[in-house]
Amino acid sequence: MKETPVGVHSCVINPRLKDAQAGRDLPGSKYGRMFPGLPPCEVDVERAVGLGRAASRMDATLPVVDGALENPRIPAGFAALGQFIAHDITADRSLLAPHATPESLRNSRAPRLDLECVYGDGPVGNPFLYDRDDPDKLLLGADAAGGTADDLPRNHQGTALVGDPRNDVHLLISQLHVAFLKFHNRVVDHLRGAGVPDEDVFDAARRLVRWHYEWVVAHEFLTLTVGEELLADIEANGRKFYEPGEKPAIPVEFSDAAYRFGHSQITPTYRLNDASDPATIFPDCLGGRPVEAGRAIDWSWFFDVGGSGHAPQPSRKLVASLTHALIDLPEQIVGHTEIPEHHSLASRDLQRGAALGLPSGEAVARMMGVEPLTAEECGLGAGWAAETPLWYYVFKEAEVRAAGEHLGPVGGRIVAEVLLGLLEADPDSYKNAEPGWRPELPFSRPGHFSMADLVVFAGGAGETVP
């Protein structure tokens, strides 16, 4: 098997930030394997990486999403939420060498859905994230006149003051982070209005924000992502393959394959608000800079906010291709490189899987007792003699078995079991701390708190805040 190139980072952020972390003994947890008994997928790495090159089979070159690839079942905002969740539970900043082992990688995030990327180490540990005049609240950006802006707080060079620099890589993720800052601050006001003692407000707000976020992940995000039938099966019969244990580890089959499904959901262009022209994901929505006036996101265009007068934009179907902008990432994101594949998110993902020795999708399907896709269904061509890289298989499975509307049985089970397992292993999650808890903040449907409810309460969906 040919070697994968050395020096490919797991996450795509400003390369200077990544290089500053390389080699450091960062605090956090480890990675592991969900299927330790399965052998690596034996493929020609160069050929596998070639699947993701520009003008290859994974390069969707149309400047707008093909109508046949629109997925109105999942509104566009959930692609950003999926990335936000990933940044909350996993951060591998290592330079990946060939044949790396999960045990050699350091996860600098705690594997909990605890909004660490929002709160950092709290008002004492990370005071720059908080409002100096009201430290129970998170700091928001300021406009040129010193008023509050719809942006992350930034230093004088425009660098975001944020718990995770990846949350400023593009406008969608940075604006979603702003929505969570606003959500926390509104919850602080809500609790003060309810008479919560001053000394208890911050902890109570953080807990309430976190539990509503966990609820959205468990009840809305997963339902949309893996489908109602699979989620109901796991809830009724329990997890079968992921056991987090006392010290949960993120399995690489999740972090470096199945959970990267969201890359396919990104569309070439987005409408940001009522007045905006269509904006390309790159370069128009490139992050790392202050948000210009008129480019703040109205989340009613991204989540199903009732009364907005319009439907949210759809995400892109889960298929084995990516929007061209992700195949040709700008230099501001990947840094200067003479290697074309390093500009391709698809090639990078395939390199990661090969370097970590991930099993084939077919092998995982057999382990799960699921009928694997045929070679014809995987569609890699007559000259492809090996089985299918897991990351690519997850897309083809969604495309073939679920018409691209949600993940298939292999990808969906990996994603759902890990996220639910992390919630069930965390003593501070609502599932353990207060098992009978139900959302307390205003919701549009009785008993169902959604992302649309969250952004409306935060005040970022073109509506009057309840």
C-alpha positions in Angstrom: 0.0 0.0 0.0 1.4 3.4 -0.9 2.1 5.9 1.8 -0.2 8.8 2.5 1.5 12.2 2.4 2.8 13.4 5.8 1.7 16.7 7.2 -2.1 16.7 6.7 -3.9 18.2 9.6 -7.2 16.8 10.8 -9.0 20.1 11.0 -9.1 23.0 8.5 -8.2 26.3 10.1 -5.6 29.0 9.7 -2.4 26.9 9.3 -0.4 29.1 11.6 -2.8 28.2 14.4 -2.5 24.5 13.6 1.3 24.6 13.5 1.5 26.4 16.8 -0.3 23.4 18.4 1.7 20.6 16.6 3.8 18.6 19.0 2.4 20.1 22.2 1.2 17.8 24.9 -2.4 19.2 25.0 -4.8 18.3 27.7 -7.8 16.3 26.9 -8.8 12.8 26.0 -7.7 10.1 23.5 -9.2 8.7 20.4 -10.0 5.0 20.0 -11.5 2.5 17.6 -15.1 1.4 17.4 -14.2 -1.8 15.5 -10.7 -2.7 16.7 -10.9 -6.2 15.3 -11.4 -5.1 11.7 -8.3 -4.8 9.4 -7.5 -1.5 7.5 -9.0 -1.0 4.1 -6.3 -2.0 1.8 -6.4 0.5 -1.0 -3.9 2.3 -3.3 -3.8 5.6 -1.3 -2.8 7.7 -4.3 -5.8 6.4 -6.2 -8.1 6.8 -3.3 -7.0 10.4 -2.8 -7.5 10.9 -6.5 -11.2 10.5 -5.9 -11.2 13.9 -4.3 -9.1 15.8 -6.8 -10.4 18.8 -8.8 -12.4 17.6 -11.8 -12.6 14.1 -10.3 -15.8 12.1 -9.6 -16.3 13.9 -6.2 -16.0 17.4 -7.6 -19.5 19.0 -8.1 -18.5 21.9 -10.4 -21.9 23.5 -10.8 -21.9 27.1 -9.4 -25.4 26.5 -7.9 -26.8 23.3 -6.3 -28.5 21.0 -8.8 -32.2 21.0 -7.9 -32.2 17.3 -7.9 -29.6 17.4 -5.1 -31.6 19.8 -2.8 -32.6 18.2 0.5 -35.5 20.2 2.0 -35.9 17.5 4.7 -32.8 19.0 6.3 -32.6 22.8 6.4 -29.3 24.4 5.5 -28.5 25.5 9.0 -28.0 21.9 10.2 -24.8 21.6 8.2 -23.3 24.4 10.3 -24.8 22.9 13.5 -23.1 19.6 12.7 -19.8 21.3 12.4 -20.4 23.2 15.6 -21.1 19.9 17.4 -17.9 18.4 16.0 -15.8 21.3 17.3 -17.5 20.9 20.7 -16.4 17.3 21.2 -13.3 16.7 19.1 -10.1 18.7 18.2 -7.1 16.8 16.8 -4.4 19.3 16.0 -1.7 16.8 15.2 0.2 16.4 12.0 -0.8 13.0 10.8 1.9 10.5 9.9 1.2 7.3 7.9 -0.1 4.4 10.0 -0.9 6.6 12.9 -2.7 4.9 15.8 -5.7 6.5 17.5 -3.8 6.2 20.8 -1.1 8.5 19.5 -3.6 11.3 18.8 -4.7 13.8 21.5 -8.2 15.1 21.6 -7.9 18.6 23.0 -11.7 18.7 23.6 -13.5 16.9 26.4 -15.7 14.3 24.7 -18.9 15.9 26.1 -21.6 18.0 24.6 -20.8 20.8 27.1 -20.3 23.8 24.8 -16.6 24.0 25.8 -16.0 26.0 22.6 -18.4 28.7 23.8 -17.6 28.9 27.6 -13.9 28.0 27.6 -12.7 27.8 31.2 -15.4 30.2 32.4 -15.3 33.8 33.5 -12.2 33.2 35.8 -10.2 31.0 33.4 -11.0 32.8 30.2 -12.2 36.3 31.2 -11.6 37.6 27.6 -14.7 35.6 26.5 -17.0 37.4 29.0 -18.5 40.9 29.4 -16.3 42.8 31.9 -19.3 44.9 33.0 -21.5 41.9 33.4 -19.4 38.7 33.7 -22.4 36.5 33.9 -22.8 37.2 30.1 -20.6 36.3 27.2 -18.9 39.1 25.2 -20.3 40.0 21.8 -18.6 41.9 19.0 -18.6 45.7 18.8 -19.3 47.9 15.7 -17.2 50.9 14.8 -19.3 53.2 17.0 -18.8 50.9 20.0 -22.2 49.4 19.9 -23.0 45.7 19.9 -22.5 44.0 16.5 -23.8 40.8 15.1 -20.3 39.3 15.2 -17.8 37.5 17.4 -15.7 39.7 19.7 -12.4 40.4 18.0 -9.1 42.0 18.8 -7.7 45.0 16.9 -6.4 42.7 14.2 -9.8 41.1 13.6 -8.9 37.8 15.2 -11.9 36.3 17.0 -11.9 36.0 20.7 -13.5 32.6 20.8 -13.1 29.3 22.6 -12.2 27.5 19.4 -10.6 29.3 16.4 -12.3 26.8 14.0 -15.6 28.5 14.8 -14.5 31.5 12.7 -13.4 29.6 9.6 -16.5 30.7 7.7 -19.5 33.0 8.2 -22.1 30.3 8.9 -20.2 28.7 11.8 -19.1 32.1 13.2 -22.7 33.4 13.1 -24.0 30.2 14.7 -21.4 30.8 17.5 -22.8 34.3 17.9 -26.3 32.8 18.2 -25.2 30.7 21.1 -23.5 33.7 22.7 -26.8 35.6 22.4 -28.8 32.6 23.6 -26.7 32.4 26.8 -27.2 36.1 27.4 -30.9 35.9 26.9 -31.1 33.0 29.3 -29.2 35.1 31.9 -31.9 37.8 31.5 -34.6 35.2 31.7 -33.3 33.7 35.0 -32.8 37.1 36.5 -36.4 38.0 35.7 -37.4 34.7 37.4 -35.7 35.8 40.6 -32.6 33.5 40.5 -30.1 34.7 43.1 -27.2 36.7 41.5 -24.6 34.2 42.7 -26.4 31.3 41.0 -27.2 33.0 37.7 -24.2 32.0 35.6 -24.1 28.4 36.6 -27.9 28.1 36.1 -27.7 29.8 32.7 -24.9 27.6 31.5 -26.7 24.5 32.6 -30.0 25.6 31.0 -28.2 26.5 27.7 -26.3 23.3 27.7 -29.3 21.1 28.3 -31.4 22.7 25.6 -28.5 22.2 23.2 -28.2 18.6 24.2 -31.9 18.2 23.7 -31.6 19.6 20.1 -28.8 17.2 19.4 -30.6 14.1 20.7 -34.1 14.9 19.4 -33.8 17.0 16.3 -30.3 16.9 14.9 -30.1 13.1 15.1 -33.6 12.5 13.9 -32.8 14.5 10.7 -29.3 13.1 10.3 -29.9 9.3 10.8 -33.6 9.0 10.2 -36.5 8.2 12.6 -36.4 4.4 12.2 -32.7 3.9 13.1 -32.9 6.4 16.0 -36.0 4.7 17.4 -34.2 1.3 17.2 -31.3 2.6 19.2 -33.5 4.2 21.8 -35.5 1.0 22.1 -32.7 -1.6 22.0 -29.7 0.4 23.1 -26.3 0.9 21.6 -24.6 -2.2 20.1 -21.1 -1.1 19.0 -20.0 2.0 21.0 -19.2 1.7 24.7 -17.8 5.0 26.0 -16.7 3.6 29.4 -15.6 5.7 32.3 -13.2 7.7 30.2 -14.9 8.1 26.8 -12.7 8.1 23.7 -13.9 9.4 20.3 -13.7 6.5 17.8 -11.8 7.4 14.6 -14.5 5.7 12.6 -16.7 8.5 13.8 -14.3 11.5 13.8 -12.5 10.7 10.6 -15.2 9.1 8.5 -18.9 8.9 9.4 -19.2 12.3 11.1 -17.6 14.0 8.2 -20.9 13.5 6.3 -21.7 17.2 6.7 -19.1 18.1 4.0 -21.6 16.9 1.4 -24.4 19.1 2.8 -22.6 22.4 2.0 -24.2 24.2 -1.0 -22.3 26.5 -3.4 -24.2 29.6 -2.4 -26.4 30.9 0.5 -28.9 33.7 1.0 -27.8 35.2 4.3 -30.8 37.5 5.0 -33.7 39.2 3.4 -31.6 41.8 1.6 -28.5 39.8 0.7 -27.5 38.6 -2.7 -26.5 34.9 -3.0 -23.1 34.5 -1.3 -20.6 31.7 -2.1 -19.4 29.6 0.8 -15.9 30.5 -0.4 -14.6 33.1 -0.9 -17.7 35.3 0.0 -18.3 33.6 3.4 -14.6 33.2 4.3 -14.1 33.8 8.0 -11.3 35.3 10.0 -12.5 38.8 9.6 -15.1 41.1 10.9 -18.6 40.6 9.6 -19.6 43.4 7.2 -22.8 45.4 7.7 -25.7 43.7 6.0 -24.0 40.2 6.1 -25.3 39.1 9.5 -27.3 35.9 9.1 -31.0 35.8 9.5 -31.5 32.3 10.8 -35.0 32.0 9.4 -33.3 31.4 6.1 -31.5 28.4 7.6 -33.9 26.9 10.1 -37.7 26.3 9.9 -38.9 29.4 11.8 -42.7 29.7 11.8 -44.2 32.9 10.6 -41.1 34.0 8.6 -43.1 34.0 5.4 -40.6 31.7 3.6 -39.1 28.2 3.8 -35.6 27.7 5.0 -32.9 27.0 2.3 -32.4 23.3 1.9 -29.1 21.6 2.6 -27.5 19.5 -0.1 -28.2 15.8 -0.3 -25.8 13.3 1.2 -24.1 12.1 -1.9 -20.5 11.1 -2.9 -19.5 14.5 -4.1 -18.7 17.9 -2.6 -19.4 21.5 -3.7 -16.4 22.6 -5.8 -15.4 25.3 -3.3 -14.5 22.5 -0.9 -12.4 20.7 -3.5 -10.5 23.9 -4.1 -10.2 25.5 -0.6 -8.6 29.0 -0.5 -5.1 29.5 0.6 -6.3 31.5 3.6 -7.6 28.2 5.0 -5.1 25.6 3.9 -2.0 27.8 3.7 0.5 27.9 0.9 1.0 24.5 -0.6 2.2 23.1 -3.9 0.2 19.9 -3.5 -3.2 20.3 -5.1 -4.8 17.6 -3.0 -4.2 19.6 0.1 -6.7 22.1 -1.2 -9.3 19.4 -1.5 -11.4 18.6 1.6 -12.3 15.3 0.0 -8.7 14.3 -0.6 -7.7 15.3 2.9 -10.5 13.2 4.4 -9.5 10.2 2.3 -5.8 10.7 3.3 -6.9 10.8 7.0 -8.8 7.5 6.7 -5.9 5.7 5.0 -3.3 7.0 7.5 -5.4 5.9 10.4 -6.0 2.4 8.9 -9.8 2.7 9.0 -11.7 -0.4 7.9 -13.6 -0.5 4.7 -17.3 0.4 4.7 -18.2 -3.1 3.6 -16.3 -4.6 6.5 -18.2 -2.4 9.0 -21.5 -3.3 7.3 -20.7 -7.0 7.7 -19.8 -6.5 11.4 -23.1 -4.7 11.9 -25.1 -7.4 10.2 -26.0 -5.1 7.4 -26.0 -6.1 3.7 -23.0 -4.2 2.2 -23.3 -2.2 -0.9 -22.3 -4.0 -4.1 -19.3 -2.8 -6.1 -21.8 -1.4 -8.7 -23.6 0.6 -6.0 -20.3 2.0 -4.7 -19.6 3.0 -8.2 -15.8 3.2 -8.1 -15.4 1.6 -11.5 -14.2 -1.7 -12.9 -10.5 -0.9 -12.2 -11.1 -0.6 -8.5 -10.2 -3.9 -7.0 -10.3 -3.1 -3.3 -13.2 -2.5 -1.0 -14.4 1.1 -0.3 -12.9 3.6 2.1 -15.3 4.1 5.0 -15.7 7.9 4.5 -16.7 7.4 0.8 -18.8 4.4 1.7 -20.9 6.5 4.1 -21.8 8.9 1.4 -22.6 6.2 -1.2 -24.7 4.3 1.4 -26.7 7.4 2.1 -27.2 8.0 -1.6 -28.2 4.4 -2.4 -30.1 3.4 0.7 -31.7 6.7 1.8 -31.9 8.7 -1.5 -29.4 11.2 0.1 -32.0 12.4 2.6 -30.2 11.0 5.7 -27.4 8.7 6.5 -27.7 4.9 5.9 -27.5 2.1 8.4 -23.7 2.0 8.8 -23.0 5.8 8.8 -26.1 6.5 10.8 -25.5 4.0 13.5 -21.9 5.2 14.0 -23.0 8.8 14.3 -26.0 8.1 16.6 -24.4 5.7 18.9 -21.4 7.9 19.6 -23.4 11.1 20.2 -26.0 9.3 22.4 -23.2 7.4 24.1 -21.4 10.6 25.0 -24.6 12.0 26.5 -25.3 8.9 28.4 -21.7 8.8 29.8 -21.7 12.4 30.9 -22.8 12.7 34.6 -23.7 16.4 34.0 -25.9 15.9 30.9 -29.6 16.2 31.3 -30.0 12.5 30.7 -28.1 11.8 34.0 -28.3 14.9 36.1 -32.1 15.1 35.7 -33.5 12.3 33.6 -37.0 13.6 33.7 -36.1 17.1 32.5 -37.9 18.7 29.6 -37.1 22.0 27.8 -38.2 25.0 29.8 -37.8 27.8 27.3 -40.4 28.9 24.8 -41.0 26.4 21.9 -43.2 26.5 18.9 -44.4 22.9 19.1 -45.5 21.5 22.5 -42.8 19.3 24.0 -40.3 19.9 21.2 -37.6 22.5 21.5 -35.8 23.0 18.2 -32.9 25.0 16.7 -35.5 27.3 15.3 -36.8 27.9 18.8 -33.2 28.5 20.0 -32.3 31.1 17.4 -35.7 32.9 17.9 -35.2 33.1 21.7 -31.6 34.3 21.0 -33.0 37.0 18.7 -31.5 36.1 15.4 -34.3 34.9 13.2 -36.0 38.0 12.0 -38.7 37.8 14.6 -39.7 39.5 17.9 -38.1 37.6 20.7 -40.7 36.0 22.9 
